[in-house]
Every structure is written in C-alpha cells, then in structure tokens.
Amino acid sequence: MNWKYLRHCAWLDTRAGFVATTPPRGTLLDLGSSDGETLNHIAELRPDLRLCSADKFGHPEHYPSGCDFQRCDFVKDRLPWPDGSVDAITCMHVVEHLDDLQNLLAEIARLLKPGGHVYFETPHPKTVDLPSAKGKFTLNFFDDPMHLRVVTMAEMAKPLTATGLRITRSGISRNWLFAAA
C-alpha cells in the first residue's frame, strides 16, 4: 500500500502515525532498513523529510533517492551523524537480532535532537507460539533464522532510561488496514 494515501489518516498504522509526528522538513533516521520497503513508505508519507539509513546488510539501491545510507554494525560502531542531528528514529525489527543493545541505545540517545522521538518495534513474545509461515512473511518468531532472542519492553526499559531516553508510550503495533485484509 502506498503510504501517501495515509497522509490524512496516519493513525490507521502505528508506524505511519509515528512518522507523521516528525517536524516538517525534519530528519528521520531508519535503523535496520533492510530491503528499503518501510523506508520507501516513509518517503511516500512524508516526502519533505531528510531520510538517513543505517544497516549492516542493507540494500541502498532500493532506498528512496537522496537517502543518506551508512553501513554499520549496531553492536560496535559509532553511527556517523553528528550529536543531536536527528528529529526522529525508527528501529523496527532490529533489537531481536542483537546480542547487546548498549551501543545502539547510546547512539540513539546521542543522535536525537532535544524533544526528538524514537520508535522501536519488535516481535511480540507470543509469536514464539504461532504456527510457522513459509515465504517472505514471518509469523513465528523463529521463521527468521537471524532472530537471537525475544526482547520485551520490560527488558528494554532499564537500558533505555539509563541512556537518558524516556518511554512515553508502549503497546502493540496495529496496522488496521493490513489486519482487515
């Protein structure tokens, strides 16, 4: 689905709702952009944003034109943007691939402008009990062989606050259009 159709009703999708709150002409950093699908949706919804991306195995040839892509290992690398230079960060389906979150969270805290926001999304713990799906879509947590561990919000809360980040909201991500289909 083209996210430009969500511009007036971004609340229908949790991710789109977050992106819609980024200041006009702001900078959004997508961590773990992979094949660029979500990054392209972000560009559809908010063509005014300056997009940056970091991924260890990303495919920047599929990313929106003008996206500032940097190849990084989130466990050990310093992200190559200046302190306080990013308005919003998305980190979707990344933390469950990492054995240590300390560097990533410290880098996120360093990069965010005062008043900036970060959106984390991880597989729900209940996905370990779902049936396995074959193909591109992962249903069971273990459908992705790169998943290392389930990471709950309770587990993330202490290191997030230790880096100076404040949790303002948590919950289950909903894409009502996808669910209806």
LUMPABA-492824 format. One record per atom (N, C-alpha, C): residue in three letters; chain; atom name; x, y, z. Coordinates in steps of 0.001 Angstrom, whole numbers, always signed. Example, Ala and Ser with C-alpha at 12.3 -4.5 7.8 and 13.67 -1.06 7.14 Angstrom:
<rs>
Ala,A,N,+13190,-5690,+7800
Ala,A,CA,+12300,-4500,+7800
Ala,A,C,+13200,-3300,+7800
Ser,A,N,+12850,-2250,+7080
Ser,A,CA,+13670,-1060,+7140
Ser,A,C,+12900,+30,+7870
</rs>
This chain:
<rs>
Met,A,N,+834,-1187,+0
Met,A,CA,+0,+0,+0
Met,A,C,+877,+1247,+0
Asn,A,N,+539,+2208,-802
Asn,A,CA,+1261,+3475,-864
Asn,A,C,+841,+4342,+329
Trp,A,N,+1826,+4728,+1153
Trp,A,CA,+1525,+5487,+2366
Trp,A,C,+1076,+6908,+2088
Lys,A,N,+1209,+7397,+862
Lys,A,CA,+729,+8756,+595
Lys,A,C,-776,+8827,+847
Tyr,A,N,-1467,+7686,+735
Tyr,A,CA,-2903,+7655,+998
Tyr,A,C,-3218,+7745,+2489
Leu,A,N,-2198,+7596,+3329
Leu,A,CA,-2386,+7681,+4779
Leu,A,C,-2108,+9077,+5328
Arg,A,N,-1768,+10024,+4453
Arg,A,CA,-1370,+11347,+4947
Arg,A,C,-2409,+11987,+5860
His,A,N,-3670,+11778,+5600
His,A,CA,-4722,+12406,+6410
His,A,C,-5299,+11463,+7458
Cys,A,N,-4829,+10226,+7441
Cys,A,CA,-5322,+9266,+8442
Cys,A,C,-4193,+8332,+8862
Ala,A,N,-3029,+8909,+9151
Ala,A,CA,-1851,+8116,+9512
Ala,A,C,-2083,+7261,+10751
Trp,A,N,-3046,+7634,+11581
Trp,A,CA,-3344,+6877,+12796
Trp,A,C,-3772,+5438,+12481
Leu,A,N,-4150,+5146,+11230
Leu,A,CA,-4552,+3789,+10866
Leu,A,C,-3391,+2798,+10985
Asp,A,N,-2175,+3307,+10940
Asp,A,CA,-992,+2459,+11021
Asp,A,C,-77,+3029,+12088
Thr,A,N,+342,+2212,+13044
Thr,A,CA,+1175,+2689,+14149
Thr,A,C,+2461,+3331,+13639
Arg,A,N,+3102,+2707,+12659
Arg,A,CA,+4348,+3251,+12113
Arg,A,C,+4096,+4594,+11426
Ala,A,N,+3099,+4633,+10581
Ala,A,CA,+2775,+5874,+9863
Ala,A,C,+2408,+6979,+10839
Gly,A,N,+1690,+6627,+11892
Gly,A,CA,+1332,+7616,+12909
Gly,A,C,+2557,+8227,+13555
Phe,A,N,+3567,+7404,+13820
Phe,A,CA,+4807,+7924,+14391
Phe,A,C,+5505,+8853,+13399
Val,A,N,+5666,+8400,+12169
Val,A,CA,+6359,+9196,+11146
Val,A,C,+5659,+10532,+10937
Ala,A,N,+4332,+10523,+10987
Ala,A,CA,+3559,+11756,+10763
Ala,A,C,+3874,+12819,+11810
Thr,A,N,+4366,+12432,+12986
Thr,A,CA,+4659,+13407,+14047
Thr,A,C,+6032,+14058,+13902
Thr,A,N,+6822,+13614,+12934
Thr,A,CA,+8142,+14214,+12713
Thr,A,C,+7957,+15650,+12221
Pro,A,N,+8728,+16604,+12745
Pro,A,CA,+8569,+18001,+12325
Pro,A,C,+8726,+18176,+10809
Pro,A,N,+8024,+19138,+10234
Pro,A,CA,+8158,+19405,+8791
Pro,A,C,+9623,+19619,+8407
Arg,A,N,+10034,+19008,+7314
Arg,A,CA,+11393,+19095,+6782
Arg,A,C,+12438,+18612,+7781
Gly,A,N,+12014,+17760,+8710
Gly,A,CA,+12933,+17220,+9706
Gly,A,C,+13766,+16077,+9155
Thr,A,N,+14612,+15552,+10017
Thr,A,CA,+15474,+14427,+9663
Thr,A,C,+15001,+13187,+10385
Leu,A,N,+14796,+12121,+9618
Leu,A,CA,+14388,+10832,+10179
Leu,A,C,+15452,+9806,+9813
Leu,A,N,+15934,+9095,+10818
Leu,A,CA,+16917,+8030,+10646
Leu,A,C,+16213,+6696,+10838
Asp,A,N,+16313,+5836,+9836
Asp,A,CA,+15754,+4487,+9921
Asp,A,C,+16902,+3522,+10158
Leu,A,N,+16861,+2833,+11289
Leu,A,CA,+17893,+1861,+11627
Leu,A,C,+17412,+473,+11239
Gly,A,N,+18213,-236,+10468
Gly,A,CA,+17837,-1571,+10023
Gly,A,C,+16905,-1536,+8832
Ser,A,N,+17259,-778,+7819
Ser,A,CA,+16370,-538,+6674
Ser,A,C,+16214,-1728,+5741
Ser,A,N,+17073,-2708,+5837
Ser,A,CA,+16959,-3957,+5093
Ser,A,C,+16744,-3728,+3602
Asp,A,N,+15585,-4158,+3085
Asp,A,CA,+15299,-4041,+1648
Asp,A,C,+14714,-2680,+1268
Gly,A,N,+14482,-1820,+2241
Gly,A,CA,+14005,-471,+1961
Gly,A,C,+12503,-323,+1851
Glu,A,N,+11735,-1387,+2047
Glu,A,CA,+10282,-1299,+1886
Glu,A,C,+9667,-252,+2808
Thr,A,N,+9966,-334,+4091
Thr,A,CA,+9392,+634,+5027
Thr,A,C,+9952,+2025,+4783
Leu,A,N,+11218,+2129,+4464
Leu,A,CA,+11835,+3425,+4187
Leu,A,C,+11154,+4094,+2988
Asn,A,N,+10802,+3320,+1981
Asn,A,CA,+10069,+3873,+831
Asn,A,C,+8664,+4315,+1229
His,A,N,+8027,+3579,+2133
His,A,CA,+6715,+4008,+2629
His,A,C,+6825,+5330,+3380
Ile,A,N,+7885,+5470,+4176
Ile,A,CA,+8108,+6719,+4908
Ile,A,C,+8245,+7877,+3919
Ala,A,N,+8986,+7664,+2840
Ala,A,CA,+9161,+8708,+1821
Ala,A,C,+7844,+9035,+1124
Glu,A,N,+6970,+8048,+944
Glu,A,CA,+5657,+8290,+339
Glu,A,C,+4795,+9167,+1251
Leu,A,N,+4829,+8840,+2534
Leu,A,CA,+4018,+9564,+3514
Leu,A,C,+4545,+10973,+3737
Arg,A,N,+5867,+11106,+3831
Arg,A,CA,+6481,+12386,+4182
Arg,A,C,+7628,+12713,+3226
Pro,A,N,+7312,+13111,+1993
Pro,A,CA,+8376,+13441,+1034
Pro,A,C,+9218,+14647,+1447
Asp,A,N,+8772,+15402,+2448
Asp,A,CA,+9518,+16569,+2912
Asp,A,C,+10686,+16207,+3831
Leu,A,N,+10733,+14980,+4329
Leu,A,CA,+11752,+14611,+5307
Leu,A,C,+13095,+14333,+4652
Arg,A,N,+14152,+14670,+5393
Arg,A,CA,+15503,+14248,+5018
Arg,A,C,+15673,+12862,+5626
Leu,A,N,+15899,+11856,+4770
Leu,A,CA,+15987,+10476,+5239
Leu,A,C,+17435,+10011,+5327
Cys,A,N,+17719,+9356,+6436
Cys,A,CA,+19014,+8723,+6658
Cys,A,C,+18742,+7263,+7003
Ser,A,N,+19722,+6420,+6757
Ser,A,CA,+19532,+4996,+6995
Ser,A,C,+20849,+4360,+7374
Ala,A,N,+20774,+3383,+8277
Ala,A,CA,+21935,+2583,+8633
Ala,A,C,+21502,+1126,+8724
Asp,A,N,+22351,+256,+8207
Asp,A,CA,+22060,-1175,+8250
Asp,A,C,+23358,-1926,+7990
Lys,A,N,+23511,-3049,+8630
Lys,A,CA,+24700,-3876,+8420
Lys,A,C,+24641,-4575,+7066
Phe,A,N,+23447,-4998,+6662
Phe,A,CA,+23294,-5759,+5423
Phe,A,C,+22307,-5109,+4457
Gly,A,N,+22059,-3812,+4565
Gly,A,CA,+21034,-3127,+3777
Gly,A,C,+21274,-3156,+2278
His,A,N,+20229,-2796,+1553
His,A,CA,+20260,-2741,+91
His,A,C,+19907,-1328,-357
Pro,A,N,+20859,-391,-252
Pro,A,CA,+20560,+1015,-523
Pro,A,C,+20128,+1299,-1958
Glu,A,N,+20388,+390,-2859
Glu,A,CA,+19929,+583,-4232
Glu,A,C,+18402,+586,-4319
His,A,N,+17734,+98,-3282
His,A,CA,+16272,+87,-3232
His,A,C,+15696,+1233,-2389
Tyr,A,N,+16546,+2074,-1819
Tyr,A,CA,+16108,+3133,-922
Tyr,A,C,+15675,+4358,-1716
Pro,A,N,+14899,+5234,-1095
Pro,A,CA,+14475,+6461,-1788
Pro,A,C,+15672,+7299,-2239
Ser,A,N,+15505,+7982,-3324
Ser,A,CA,+16544,+8861,-3858
Ser,A,C,+16926,+9901,-2801
Gly,A,N,+18222,+10115,-2653
Gly,A,CA,+18704,+11124,-1709
Gly,A,C,+18884,+10626,-292
Cys,A,N,+18513,+9374,-15
Cys,A,CA,+18671,+8832,+1340
Cys,A,C,+20164,+8695,+1655
Asp,A,N,+20555,+9189,+2814
Asp,A,CA,+21944,+9111,+3275
Asp,A,C,+22132,+7766,+3965
Phe,A,N,+22666,+6779,+3237
Phe,A,CA,+22849,+5425,+3776
Phe,A,C,+24264,+5225,+4276
Gln,A,N,+24379,+4581,+5446
Gln,A,CA,+25672,+4211,+6012
Gln,A,C,+25606,+2761,+6489
Arg,A,N,+26608,+1984,+6126
Arg,A,CA,+26678,+588,+6572
Arg,A,C,+27288,+577,+7976
Cys,A,N,+26590,-30,+8936
Cys,A,CA,+27027,-6,+10333
Cys,A,C,+26681,-1307,+11044
Asp,A,N,+27502,-1643,+12012
Asp,A,CA,+27224,-2740,+12938
Asp,A,C,+26732,-2080,+14222
Phe,A,N,+25476,-2266,+14558
Phe,A,CA,+24864,-1568,+15688
Phe,A,C,+25436,-1973,+17038
Val,A,N,+26086,-3120,+17122
Val,A,CA,+26649,-3569,+18391
Val,A,C,+27957,-2845,+18705
Lys,A,N,+28717,-2466,+17660
Lys,A,CA,+30043,-1904,+17951
Lys,A,C,+30364,-572,+17287
Asp,A,N,+29643,-178,+16251
Asp,A,CA,+30006,+1036,+15514
Asp,A,C,+29345,+2290,+16062
Arg,A,N,+30078,+3390,+15941
Arg,A,CA,+29501,+4714,+16192
Arg,A,C,+28771,+5105,+14909
Leu,A,N,+27550,+5570,+15035
Leu,A,CA,+26797,+5985,+13855
Leu,A,C,+27352,+7317,+13371
Pro,A,N,+27497,+7489,+12045
Pro,A,CA,+28275,+8606,+11509
Pro,A,C,+27550,+9946,+11360
Trp,A,N,+26589,+10210,+12190
Trp,A,CA,+25908,+11506,+12140
Trp,A,C,+26254,+12295,+13389
Pro,A,N,+26195,+13624,+13312
Pro,A,CA,+26568,+14456,+14469
Pro,A,C,+25580,+14325,+15634
Asp,A,N,+26084,+14615,+16821
Asp,A,CA,+25245,+14637,+18029
Asp,A,C,+24049,+15556,+17806
Gly,A,N,+22890,+15141,+18283
Gly,A,CA,+21699,+15984,+18248
Gly,A,C,+21275,+16416,+16860
Ser,A,N,+21440,+15560,+15859
Ser,A,CA,+21145,+15951,+14481
Ser,A,C,+19879,+15327,+13903
Val,A,N,+19181,+14490,+14669
Val,A,CA,+18053,+13727,+14134
Val,A,C,+16779,+14027,+14922
Asp,A,N,+15695,+14295,+14199
Asp,A,CA,+14401,+14574,+14837
Asp,A,C,+13667,+13315,+15265
Ala,A,N,+13791,+12251,+14463
Ala,A,CA,+13059,+11014,+14736
Ala,A,C,+13892,+9831,+14264
Ile,A,N,+13769,+8728,+14990
Ile,A,CA,+14468,+7490,+14641
Ile,A,C,+13460,+6348,+14670
Thr,A,N,+13499,+5529,+13636
Thr,A,CA,+12720,+4293,+13635
Thr,A,C,+13698,+3128,+13733
Cys,A,N,+13363,+2172,+14562
Cys,A,CA,+14202,+994,+14801
Cys,A,C,+13253,-198,+14867
Met,A,N,+12891,-695,+13696
Met,A,CA,+11853,-1716,+13613
Met,A,C,+12455,-3076,+13287
His,A,N,+12198,-4002,+14167
His,A,CA,+12648,-5386,+13990
His,A,C,+14159,-5454,+13824
Val,A,N,+14836,-4820,+14791
Val,A,CA,+16297,-4804,+14833
Val,A,C,+16805,-5410,+16134
Val,A,N,+16281,-4977,+17272
Val,A,CA,+16872,-5341,+18567
Val,A,C,+16859,-6844,+18824
Glu,A,N,+15930,-7570,+18250
Glu,A,CA,+15888,-9027,+18447
Glu,A,C,+17013,-9736,+17687
His,A,N,+17732,-8992,+16847
His,A,CA,+18867,-9538,+16089
His,A,C,+20202,-9266,+16789
Leu,A,N,+20182,-8515,+17881
Leu,A,CA,+21422,-8081,+18540
Leu,A,C,+21610,-8793,+19868
Asp,A,N,+22861,-9150,+20158
Asp,A,CA,+23128,-9778,+21458
Asp,A,C,+23429,-8751,+22541
Asp,A,N,+23650,-7492,+22146
Asp,A,CA,+23926,-6431,+23110
Asp,A,C,+23321,-5128,+22580
Leu,A,N,+22509,-4470,+23390
Leu,A,CA,+21817,-3250,+22976
Leu,A,C,+22507,-1969,+23432
Gln,A,N,+23512,-2077,+24275
Gln,A,CA,+24112,-900,+24916
Gln,A,C,+24583,+140,+23898
Asn,A,N,+25373,-253,+22907
Asn,A,CA,+25900,+707,+21937
Asn,A,C,+24777,+1339,+21119
Leu,A,N,+23853,+525,+20648
Leu,A,CA,+22753,+1046,+19834
Leu,A,C,+21951,+2094,+20605
Leu,A,N,+21589,+1799,+21834
Leu,A,CA,+20783,+2739,+22615
Leu,A,C,+21560,+4012,+22928
Ala,A,N,+22852,+3887,+23219
Ala,A,CA,+23672,+5076,+23471
Ala,A,C,+23764,+5940,+22219
Glu,A,N,+23889,+5324,+21065
Glu,A,CA,+23967,+6069,+19809
Glu,A,C,+22644,+6769,+19493
Ile,A,N,+21539,+6092,+19750
Ile,A,CA,+20228,+6714,+19539
Ile,A,C,+20088,+7942,+20424
Ala,A,N,+20439,+7805,+21701
Ala,A,CA,+20348,+8937,+22633
Ala,A,C,+21260,+10083,+22183
Arg,A,N,+22423,+9772,+21668
Arg,A,CA,+23375,+10791,+21206
Arg,A,C,+22857,+11536,+19974
Leu,A,N,+22224,+10831,+19065
Leu,A,CA,+21803,+11423,+17801
Leu,A,C,+20530,+12253,+17884
Leu,A,N,+19640,+11909,+18806
Leu,A,CA,+18355,+12614,+18875
Leu,A,C,+18515,+14071,+19293
Lys,A,N,+17798,+14939,+18594
Lys,A,CA,+17705,+16340,+19000
Lys,A,C,+16903,+16412,+20293
Pro,A,N,+17040,+17471,+21070
Pro,A,CA,+16156,+17650,+22227
Pro,A,C,+14700,+17608,+21754
Gly,A,N,+13890,+16833,+22424
Gly,A,CA,+12493,+16672,+22032
Gly,A,C,+12279,+15649,+20931
Gly,A,N,+13364,+15025,+20443
Gly,A,CA,+13241,+14005,+19403
Gly,A,C,+12600,+12737,+19938
His,A,N,+12163,+11892,+19015
His,A,CA,+11459,+10668,+19393
His,A,C,+12052,+9472,+18665
Val,A,N,+11958,+8313,+19296
Val,A,CA,+12383,+7067,+18662
Val,A,C,+11239,+6067,+18752
Tyr,A,N,+11077,+5277,+17708
Tyr,A,CA,+10043,+4242,+17629
Tyr,A,C,+10735,+2890,+17501
Phe,A,N,+10507,+2026,+18483
Phe,A,CA,+11007,+652,+18442
Phe,A,C,+9847,-276,+18150
Glu,A,N,+10124,-1308,+17365
Glu,A,CA,+9126,-2350,+17128
Glu,A,C,+9862,-3678,+17124
Thr,A,N,+9347,-4625,+17889
Thr,A,CA,+9932,-5960,+17966
Thr,A,C,+8814,-6989,+17872
Pro,A,N,+9144,-8221,+17508
Pro,A,CA,+8104,-9250,+17506
Pro,A,C,+7531,-9450,+18912
His,A,N,+6248,-9656,+18971
His,A,CA,+5590,-9905,+20255
His,A,C,+6050,-11251,+20809
Pro,A,N,+6233,-11366,+22128
Pro,A,CA,+6642,-12653,+22712
Pro,A,C,+5710,-13818,+22338
Lys,A,N,+4457,-13540,+22094
Lys,A,CA,+3528,-14620,+21741
Lys,A,C,+3823,-15226,+20373
Thr,A,N,+4666,-14549,+19555
Thr,A,CA,+4948,-15093,+18226
Thr,A,C,+5750,-16388,+18286
Val,A,N,+6385,-16683,+19418
Val,A,CA,+7113,-17949,+19519
Val,A,C,+6154,-19140,+19490
Asp,A,N,+4892,-18919,+19809
Asp,A,CA,+3899,-19991,+19843
Asp,A,C,+3007,-20050,+18608
Leu,A,N,+3190,-19104,+17666
Leu,A,CA,+2366,-19102,+16465
Leu,A,C,+2864,-20148,+15474
Pro,A,N,+1978,-20605,+14589
Pro,A,CA,+2436,-21557,+13575
Pro,A,C,+3439,-20887,+12636
Ser,A,N,+4301,-21680,+12061
Ser,A,CA,+5307,-21162,+11144
Ser,A,C,+4675,-20825,+9800
Ala,A,N,+5135,-19737,+9198
Ala,A,CA,+4679,-19335,+7871
Ala,A,C,+5838,-19501,+6903
Lys,A,N,+5554,-19938,+5726
Lys,A,CA,+6604,-20102,+4716
Lys,A,C,+6559,-18901,+3780
Gly,A,N,+7711,-18514,+3259
Gly,A,CA,+7755,-17400,+2316
Gly,A,C,+8343,-16150,+2935
Lys,A,N,+8027,-14986,+2337
Lys,A,CA,+8601,-13711,+2756
Lys,A,C,+8067,-13259,+4111
Phe,A,N,+6815,-13537,+4404
Phe,A,CA,+6176,-13075,+5633
Phe,A,C,+6557,-13991,+6787
Thr,A,N,+7001,-13408,+7907
Thr,A,CA,+7318,-14202,+9092
Thr,A,C,+6167,-14089,+10075
Leu,A,N,+5722,-15212,+10552
Leu,A,CA,+4644,-15258,+11530
Leu,A,C,+5194,-15717,+12878
Asn,A,N,+5891,-16845,+12871
Asn,A,CA,+6521,-17357,+14075
Asn,A,C,+7868,-16661,+14257
Phe,A,N,+8225,-16348,+15496
Phe,A,CA,+9482,-15679,+15798
Phe,A,C,+10661,-16384,+15129
Phe,A,N,+10630,-17700,+15109
Phe,A,CA,+11753,-18470,+14588
Phe,A,C,+11717,-18653,+13072
Asp,A,N,+10720,-18059,+12384
Asp,A,CA,+10727,-18072,+10920
Asp,A,C,+11921,-17295,+10377
Asp,A,N,+12430,-16355,+11164
Asp,A,CA,+13619,-15602,+10780
Asp,A,C,+14814,-16211,+11515
Pro,A,N,+15694,-16913,+10808
Pro,A,CA,+16816,-17578,+11481
Pro,A,C,+17829,-16608,+12097
Met,A,N,+17725,-15310,+11767
Met,A,CA,+18629,-14314,+12329
Met,A,C,+18147,-13780,+13685
His,A,N,+16935,-14148,+14112
His,A,CA,+16452,-13718,+15420
His,A,C,+17263,-14429,+16506
Leu,A,N,+17777,-13642,+17446
Leu,A,CA,+18556,-14205,+18541
Leu,A,C,+17729,-14440,+19792
Arg,A,N,+16849,-13475,+20096
Arg,A,CA,+16064,-13581,+21337
Arg,A,C,+14873,-12644,+21282
Val,A,N,+13848,-13011,+22003
Val,A,CA,+12692,-12135,+22161
Val,A,C,+13105,-11007,+23100
Val,A,N,+12800,-9776,+22724
Val,A,CA,+13144,-8614,+23546
Val,A,C,+11835,-7925,+23924
Thr,A,N,+11508,-7958,+25201
Thr,A,CA,+10268,-7352,+25679
Thr,A,C,+10501,-5890,+26051
Met,A,N,+9425,-5137,+26155
Met,A,CA,+9532,-3741,+26578
Met,A,C,+10085,-3665,+28000
Ala,A,N,+9710,-4610,+28838
Ala,A,CA,+10236,-4628,+30206
Ala,A,C,+11755,-4783,+30193
Glu,A,N,+12273,-5605,+29279
Glu,A,CA,+13717,-5790,+29172
Glu,A,C,+14401,-4536,+28644
Met,A,N,+13740,-3815,+27763
Met,A,CA,+14333,-2613,+27171
Met,A,C,+14240,-1400,+28085
Ala,A,N,+13315,-1385,+29013
Ala,A,CA,+13044,-193,+29822
Ala,A,C,+14271,+293,+30596
Lys,A,N,+14954,-597,+31279
Lys,A,CA,+16092,-174,+32111
Lys,A,C,+17235,+400,+31272
Pro,A,N,+17701,-279,+30210
Pro,A,CA,+18780,+334,+29424
Pro,A,C,+18351,+1598,+28677
Leu,A,N,+17087,+1690,+28305
Leu,A,CA,+16605,+2921,+27661
Leu,A,C,+16725,+4102,+28613
Thr,A,N,+16223,+3930,+29816
Thr,A,CA,+16263,+5032,+30776
Thr,A,C,+17701,+5320,+31225
Ala,A,N,+18564,+4299,+31240
Ala,A,CA,+19969,+4509,+31617
Ala,A,C,+20691,+5396,+30603
Thr,A,N,+20240,+5422,+29355
Thr,A,CA,+20863,+6272,+28338
Thr,A,C,+20233,+7657,+28289
Gly,A,N,+19252,+7903,+29157
Gly,A,CA,+18601,+9210,+29185
Gly,A,C,+17339,+9287,+28343
Leu,A,N,+16957,+8190,+27718
Leu,A,CA,+15711,+8179,+26946
Leu,A,C,+14538,+7941,+27887
Arg,A,N,+13408,+8504,+27543
Arg,A,CA,+12209,+8391,+28376
Arg,A,C,+11129,+7680,+27568
Ile,A,N,+10542,+6663,+28151
Ile,A,CA,+9461,+5933,+27487
Ile,A,C,+8173,+6732,+27669
Thr,A,N,+7580,+7147,+26562
Thr,A,CA,+6342,+7917,+26645
Thr,A,C,+5124,+7072,+26340
Arg,A,N,+5331,+5974,+25612
Arg,A,CA,+4191,+5111,+25290
Arg,A,C,+4727,+3762,+24837
Ser,A,N,+3998,+2718,+25160
Ser,A,CA,+4319,+1387,+24649
Ser,A,C,+3006,+666,+24411
Gly,A,N,+3070,-339,+23598
Gly,A,CA,+1857,-1097,+23304
Gly,A,C,+2087,-2024,+22131
Ile,A,N,+1018,-2502,+21587
Ile,A,CA,+1074,-3418,+20460
Ile,A,C,+815,-2623,+19193
Ser,A,N,+1724,-2776,+18225
Ser,A,CA,+1603,-2076,+16950
Ser,A,C,+424,-2635,+16171
Arg,A,N,-351,-1734,+15597
Arg,A,CA,-1512,-2150,+14810
Arg,A,C,-1510,-1476,+13447
Asn,A,N,-1699,-2265,+12439
Asn,A,CA,-1948,-1777,+11092
Asn,A,C,-3339,-2283,+10754
Trp,A,N,-4333,-1448,+10968
Trp,A,CA,-5724,-1889,+10809
Trp,A,C,-6067,-2256,+9379
Leu,A,N,-5448,-1607,+8397
Leu,A,CA,-5715,-1961,+7004
Leu,A,C,-5176,-3343,+6675
Phe,A,N,-3950,-3631,+7162
Phe,A,CA,-3343,-4935,+6945
Phe,A,C,-4152,-6019,+7653
Ala,A,N,-4566,-5733,+8884
Ala,A,CA,-5348,-6709,+9649
Ala,A,C,-6682,-7002,+8968
Ala,A,N,-7313,-5978,+8399
Ala,A,CA,-8592,-6171,+7726
Ala,A,C,-8455,-6996,+6450
Ala,A,N,-7294,-6868,+5784
Ala,A,CA,-7072,-7627,+4558
Ala,A,C,-6858,-9096,+4883
</rs>
